[in-house]
Every structure is written in structure tokens, then in C-alpha cells.
Amino acid sequence: MGKRVNLAELAREEVPEDYSARTPVEESAAPAPPPPTAPQPVVEADPGPATSMLPVGDIVSNPLNQRAAADEEDAEFYELVATIGNHGVLQPIVVCSAAAFVDRYPEQQAAVGSARWVALIGNRRLRAAGVAGLQQIPALVNDDRVASMYEVMLVENSHRKALGPLHEAEAMKRLLEEANISRRALSTRIGRTPMYVSQRMALLDLIPPLRDALETGTLKLEQARQFGTLPISEQEAIAAAGPPYRRRPAGGALGNSESPKRTRRSIAVSSPARAAASIREVFTETERAELVRLLLESTTAPDASPAE
């Protein structure tokens, strides 16, 4: 059985953007050397107690931890590659044995292949270490974490470069099903608000064309959250109209001769009952829930002190 680790603490750790400015506790306070002008041998950190140095080639990234392809092509990823090439990986990743992973998720046998280990925490560091040319990487082996794999992904995601919104929503759905817990309990376990969980889960109700638009970036996340609460027929009308995506006015889609108009949502406040009815008419369910949360916060939060 693997060594138990503090998931929240590990998830909070990552190679920071200004990595070269940090001095590890076990090293002296001497300033970091300037970036090399010529290729230098990669540095592989001392693993330290309770940590093993595992061959990078023996570890496969978690096949269930899906990320957009652009995640490995952005500038931040190659900055991470550069810092790892210069300084090594000082924060160990967390892995489980391939046998334990496949026993839990047998449908992933082909994705795991002949690897001996599967990365649970630190997939991005693992990929960056491979690109940087490291042969080994410090790792903690913990097969116990396979049973809470989706929770691991979501907790790590709350401290890391984000998963794609749809992939995060799928992970939330799987954790809700596997752990048989409420959305509120889920939000507590992964360090998110109930509203955040509800907004992510709404994405799962998007029709395929709108999901694709969200994945490619032509549909904004804020719009997608709202569209996910709409009936399928209304979503289909939005998708058929194409970008820029917007809700159709009451009465149907815009005709070819009409141009879209900006509308201002307003509510009647002649009485509390009328105001409530207006709010239900002009705001989506998600927006109403967020409005309630903000109103409750404003009544319970202490008086703010003047800005200094």
C-alpha cells in the first residue's frame, strides 16, 4: 500500500511562474544562475525522504485527466519546460501502479499500455519533464488514491492551470455518481462554491454543436453556462444562427431583414411580488441563484472598512 499524502497540500504545490526566484529550503540562499546560453545537462533533483526517482518513460499521464490540446502548446507550458530543464522537478508528482489503475478502470487498459505507473497529481510536470529531456522524476507512489481519482483531479484543478470546463464538468459528474454525494458536499470536498459546481454542471446539458463551439472558443463560457439551462429547441435555434451566439428574442428567430438589437433587462418594482415575477421572467435559473447568493452575502458580510 502506498504512503498516504496530504492531497490539498500537494495540489497547492506547483512549479511557479517565477520559479528561478525561489530558493528551496534545503539549498543555500545564493541567487539562481542566469539562464544558460548553450545547452546544459538537465538537472534531476534529489528525491528526498519517502520519494522515489522513477523513469519518466515508465509513467503514463492519467488518460482520464483530459485537457485541451492547446494546453501543451501555450507559452506557460514551455516556460515550465525551461525551468524544469534548468532546475529539475523539486516537487514530486503522485503516481499509482498501472495494475491498480487498470483494476479500477479496466476500460483504460489500452491507454495505459505497458507503462508501470500512472500519474495522478502532476501530469503537467510529467509532460514538461519529458519535453525537457529528464530521464527520471521524483514521485510518491500511492495506490490508495485511485479510489478517489476524480476528486484528485478536481482538487488539483482548483490550484492548477484549469481543465477545460467541459472536462471539469464531466469529472464532477463522475465523482457525484461514484461517491453518491450532493453537489453541496462536492463543492466542499473540492474547494469550490456550490454556485461554481452548478454552473459547471449546466454545461453538460449543452447540445453537441454548442459543446463544440465552447471547446473551440467561439462560444464564451459565460454564454455557455446560460445556454445549458435552456430547452433543447432554443439551444438548437441558437446553434443554427451561428456566431456570435445569442439568445433569440421571444417569438422566434430573427428574420434575415432584421438586425439584432441590444436589449436592456429591467424589472418592475411596484411590489415585492411583482419584482419577484419580473426577475423570474428576465433572469435564467443560474442567474437567479447567483443573485440570491450575492444578496445573502451583502446582508451577512461585515461592514467593509474604507480603502487605504
HUZI-V237333 format. One record per residue. N is the residue number from 0. SS is DSSP state (A for helix, B for strand, O for the rest). PHI is phi in whole degrees, 0 to 359 (none if undefined). OMEGA is omega in whole degrees, 0 to 359 (NA if undefined). Layout:
n=N ss=SS phi=PHI omega=OMEGA
n=N ss=SS phi=PHI omega=OMEGA
This chain:
n=0 ss=O phi=none omega=184
n=1 ss=O phi=284 omega=178
n=2 ss=O phi=290 omega=178
n=3 ss=O phi=286 omega=180
n=4 ss=O phi=230 omega=177
n=5 ss=O phi=277 omega=186
n=6 ss=A phi=299 omega=183
n=7 ss=A phi=297 omega=180
n=8 ss=A phi=292 omega=179
n=9 ss=A phi=295 omega=181
n=10 ss=A phi=292 omega=181
n=11 ss=A phi=283 omega=183
n=12 ss=O phi=272 omega=176
n=13 ss=O phi=198 omega=174
n=14 ss=O phi=295 omega=185
n=15 ss=O phi=287 omega=180
n=16 ss=O phi=299 omega=181
n=17 ss=O phi=260 omega=187
n=18 ss=A phi=300 omega=185
n=19 ss=A phi=295 omega=181
n=20 ss=A phi=276 omega=181
n=21 ss=O phi=269 omega=177
n=22 ss=O phi=243 omega=180
n=23 ss=O phi=304 omega=184
n=24 ss=O phi=300 omega=186
n=25 ss=O phi=280 omega=181
n=26 ss=O phi=252 omega=179
n=27 ss=O phi=286 omega=182
n=28 ss=O phi=273 omega=180
n=29 ss=O phi=296 omega=181
n=30 ss=O phi=296 omega=180
n=31 ss=O phi=294 omega=180
n=32 ss=O phi=292 omega=179
n=33 ss=O phi=295 omega=179
n=34 ss=O phi=304 omega=182
n=35 ss=O phi=291 omega=179
n=36 ss=O phi=267 omega=179
n=37 ss=O phi=230 omega=180
n=38 ss=O phi=305 omega=181
n=39 ss=O phi=238 omega=176
n=40 ss=O phi=298 omega=180
n=41 ss=O phi=291 omega=182
n=42 ss=O phi=258 omega=177
n=43 ss=O phi=244 omega=189
n=44 ss=O phi=289 omega=171
n=45 ss=O phi=297 omega=186
n=46 ss=O phi=294 omega=180
n=47 ss=O phi=81 omega=183
n=48 ss=O phi=294 omega=175
n=49 ss=O phi=63 omega=180
n=50 ss=O phi=237 omega=179
n=51 ss=B phi=253 omega=171
n=52 ss=B phi=265 omega=183
n=53 ss=B phi=252 omega=177
n=54 ss=B phi=297 omega=179
n=55 ss=A phi=302 omega=182
n=56 ss=A phi=291 omega=180
n=57 ss=A phi=269 omega=185
n=58 ss=B phi=247 omega=177
n=59 ss=B phi=251 omega=175
n=60 ss=B phi=295 omega=180
n=61 ss=O phi=303 omega=183
n=62 ss=O phi=292 omega=179
n=63 ss=O phi=268 omega=180
n=64 ss=O phi=267 omega=188
n=65 ss=O phi=279 omega=176
n=66 ss=O phi=223 omega=177
n=67 ss=O phi=294 omega=180
n=68 ss=A phi=302 omega=182
n=69 ss=A phi=294 omega=182
n=70 ss=A phi=299 omega=181
n=71 ss=A phi=265 omega=183
n=72 ss=O phi=247 omega=184
n=73 ss=O phi=278 omega=184
n=74 ss=A phi=295 omega=181
n=75 ss=A phi=299 omega=181
n=76 ss=A phi=296 omega=182
n=77 ss=A phi=285 omega=170
n=78 ss=A phi=293 omega=177
n=79 ss=A phi=296 omega=177
n=80 ss=A phi=302 omega=182
n=81 ss=A phi=295 omega=181
n=82 ss=A phi=292 omega=178
n=83 ss=A phi=292 omega=177
n=84 ss=A phi=298 omega=182
n=85 ss=A phi=275 omega=190
n=86 ss=A phi=239 omega=184
n=87 ss=O phi=82 omega=178
n=88 ss=O phi=256 omega=183
n=89 ss=O phi=271 omega=178
n=90 ss=O phi=261 omega=185
n=91 ss=O phi=296 omega=172
n=92 ss=B phi=275 omega=177
n=93 ss=B phi=243 omega=181
n=94 ss=B phi=232 omega=169
n=95 ss=B phi=235 omega=178
n=96 ss=B phi=290 omega=178
n=97 ss=A phi=299 omega=180
n=98 ss=A phi=297 omega=180
n=99 ss=A phi=293 omega=181
n=100 ss=A phi=292 omega=182
n=101 ss=A phi=291 omega=177
n=102 ss=A phi=298 omega=180
n=103 ss=A phi=278 omega=183
n=104 ss=O phi=233 omega=185
n=105 ss=A phi=300 omega=180
n=106 ss=A phi=291 omega=180
n=107 ss=A phi=262 omega=182
n=108 ss=A phi=304 omega=182
n=109 ss=A phi=296 omega=181
n=110 ss=A phi=291 omega=180
n=111 ss=A phi=285 omega=177
n=112 ss=O phi=61 omega=183
n=113 ss=O phi=265 omega=180
n=114 ss=O phi=298 omega=178
n=115 ss=O phi=268 omega=185
n=116 ss=B phi=224 omega=176
n=117 ss=B phi=236 omega=180
n=118 ss=B phi=284 omega=176
n=119 ss=B phi=258 omega=177
n=120 ss=B phi=237 omega=179
n=121 ss=O phi=104 omega=180
n=122 ss=A phi=301 omega=181
n=123 ss=A phi=293 omega=177
n=124 ss=A phi=295 omega=178
n=125 ss=A phi=298 omega=180
n=126 ss=A phi=295 omega=180
n=127 ss=A phi=294 omega=179
n=128 ss=A phi=297 omega=178
n=129 ss=A phi=296 omega=179
n=130 ss=A phi=294 omega=181
n=131 ss=A phi=286 omega=177
n=132 ss=O phi=96 omega=178
n=133 ss=O phi=293 omega=177
n=134 ss=O phi=268 omega=181
n=135 ss=B phi=226 omega=181
n=136 ss=B phi=216 omega=178
n=137 ss=B phi=291 omega=184
n=138 ss=B phi=211 omega=170
n=139 ss=B phi=258 omega=180
n=140 ss=B phi=265 omega=183
n=141 ss=O phi=213 omega=180
n=142 ss=A phi=291 omega=180
n=143 ss=A phi=298 omega=185
n=144 ss=A phi=287 omega=180
n=145 ss=A phi=298 omega=182
n=146 ss=A phi=294 omega=180
n=147 ss=A phi=239 omega=188
n=148 ss=A phi=301 omega=182
n=149 ss=A phi=291 omega=175
n=150 ss=A phi=295 omega=176
n=151 ss=A phi=303 omega=181
n=152 ss=A phi=300 omega=185
n=153 ss=A phi=288 omega=178
n=154 ss=A phi=294 omega=178
n=155 ss=A phi=299 omega=182
n=156 ss=A phi=294 omega=180
n=157 ss=O phi=287 omega=180
n=158 ss=O phi=241 omega=189
n=159 ss=O phi=235 omega=167
n=160 ss=O phi=300 omega=193
n=161 ss=O phi=292 omega=164
n=162 ss=O phi=296 omega=171
n=163 ss=O phi=300 omega=184
n=164 ss=A phi=305 omega=180
n=165 ss=A phi=292 omega=179
n=166 ss=A phi=294 omega=177
n=167 ss=A phi=294 omega=178
n=168 ss=A phi=298 omega=178
n=169 ss=A phi=297 omega=179
n=170 ss=A phi=296 omega=177
n=171 ss=A phi=299 omega=180
n=172 ss=A phi=299 omega=181
n=173 ss=A phi=296 omega=180
n=174 ss=A phi=292 omega=177
n=175 ss=A phi=300 omega=182
n=176 ss=A phi=287 omega=184
n=177 ss=A phi=288 omega=182
n=178 ss=A phi=271 omega=180
n=179 ss=O phi=54 omega=181
n=180 ss=O phi=237 omega=179
n=181 ss=O phi=278 omega=177
n=182 ss=A phi=296 omega=179
n=183 ss=A phi=296 omega=178
n=184 ss=A phi=296 omega=178
n=185 ss=A phi=299 omega=182
n=186 ss=A phi=300 omega=179
n=187 ss=A phi=293 omega=184
n=188 ss=A phi=290 omega=183
n=189 ss=A phi=254 omega=176
n=190 ss=O phi=74 omega=177
n=191 ss=O phi=238 omega=177
n=192 ss=O phi=275 omega=175
n=193 ss=A phi=303 omega=179
n=194 ss=A phi=297 omega=179
n=195 ss=A phi=300 omega=180
n=196 ss=A phi=297 omega=181
n=197 ss=A phi=298 omega=180
n=198 ss=A phi=293 omega=177
n=199 ss=A phi=293 omega=182
n=200 ss=A phi=295 omega=179
n=201 ss=A phi=298 omega=181
n=202 ss=A phi=295 omega=181
n=203 ss=A phi=290 omega=179
n=204 ss=A phi=265 omega=175
n=205 ss=O phi=289 omega=175
n=206 ss=O phi=286 omega=186
n=207 ss=A phi=309 omega=180
n=208 ss=A phi=298 omega=179
n=209 ss=A phi=285 omega=174
n=210 ss=A phi=298 omega=180
n=211 ss=A phi=298 omega=180
n=212 ss=A phi=295 omega=177
n=213 ss=A phi=293 omega=180
n=214 ss=A phi=297 omega=182
n=215 ss=A phi=275 omega=178
n=216 ss=O phi=91 omega=178
n=217 ss=O phi=281 omega=175
n=218 ss=O phi=247 omega=181
n=219 ss=O phi=288 omega=181
n=220 ss=A phi=300 omega=181
n=221 ss=A phi=300 omega=177
n=222 ss=A phi=293 omega=183
n=223 ss=A phi=300 omega=178
n=224 ss=A phi=299 omega=180
n=225 ss=A phi=288 omega=183
n=226 ss=A phi=296 omega=181
n=227 ss=O phi=295 omega=179
n=228 ss=O phi=268 omega=185
n=229 ss=O phi=270 omega=174
n=230 ss=O phi=299 omega=182
n=231 ss=A phi=301 omega=182
n=232 ss=A phi=299 omega=179
n=233 ss=A phi=288 omega=176
n=234 ss=A phi=297 omega=179
n=235 ss=A phi=296 omega=178
n=236 ss=A phi=294 omega=179
n=237 ss=A phi=295 omega=181
n=238 ss=A phi=295 omega=181
n=239 ss=A phi=295 omega=180
n=240 ss=A phi=288 omega=178
n=241 ss=O phi=76 omega=180
n=242 ss=O phi=289 omega=355
n=243 ss=O phi=288 omega=186
n=244 ss=O phi=288 omega=177
n=245 ss=O phi=207 omega=177
n=246 ss=O phi=291 omega=177
n=247 ss=O phi=284 omega=177
n=248 ss=O phi=293 omega=178
n=249 ss=O phi=303 omega=180
n=250 ss=O phi=110 omega=175
n=251 ss=O phi=120 omega=182
n=252 ss=O phi=285 omega=178
n=253 ss=O phi=292 omega=175
n=254 ss=O phi=284 omega=182
n=255 ss=O phi=296 omega=183
n=256 ss=O phi=274 omega=181
n=257 ss=O phi=262 omega=176
n=258 ss=O phi=255 omega=181
n=259 ss=O phi=296 omega=180
n=260 ss=O phi=241 omega=174
n=261 ss=O phi=286 omega=179
n=262 ss=O phi=242 omega=179
n=263 ss=O phi=251 omega=181
n=264 ss=O phi=277 omega=181
n=265 ss=O phi=226 omega=181
n=266 ss=O phi=235 omega=177
n=267 ss=O phi=275 omega=183
n=268 ss=O phi=236 omega=181
n=269 ss=O phi=294 omega=177
n=270 ss=O phi=203 omega=178
n=271 ss=A phi=304 omega=180
n=272 ss=A phi=295 omega=180
n=273 ss=A phi=292 omega=178
n=274 ss=A phi=297 omega=179
n=275 ss=A phi=297 omega=179
n=276 ss=A phi=296 omega=179
n=277 ss=A phi=295 omega=180
n=278 ss=A phi=298 omega=179
n=279 ss=A phi=296 omega=182
n=280 ss=A phi=284 omega=191
n=281 ss=A phi=255 omega=180
n=282 ss=O phi=244 omega=177
n=283 ss=O phi=286 omega=179
n=284 ss=A phi=299 omega=179
n=285 ss=A phi=296 omega=179
n=286 ss=A phi=295 omega=179
n=287 ss=A phi=295 omega=179
n=288 ss=A phi=297 omega=178
n=289 ss=A phi=295 omega=178
n=290 ss=A phi=298 omega=179
n=291 ss=A phi=298 omega=180
n=292 ss=A phi=299 omega=180
n=293 ss=A phi=294 omega=178
n=294 ss=A phi=296 omega=178
n=295 ss=A phi=294 omega=178
n=296 ss=A phi=298 omega=183
n=297 ss=A phi=292 omega=181
n=298 ss=A phi=269 omega=183
n=299 ss=A phi=252 omega=182
n=300 ss=O phi=289 omega=177
n=301 ss=O phi=295 omega=180
n=302 ss=O phi=301 omega=181
n=303 ss=O phi=287 omega=177
n=304 ss=O phi=279 omega=181
n=305 ss=O phi=300 omega=179
n=306 ss=O phi=295 omega=180
n=307 ss=O phi=263 omega=NA
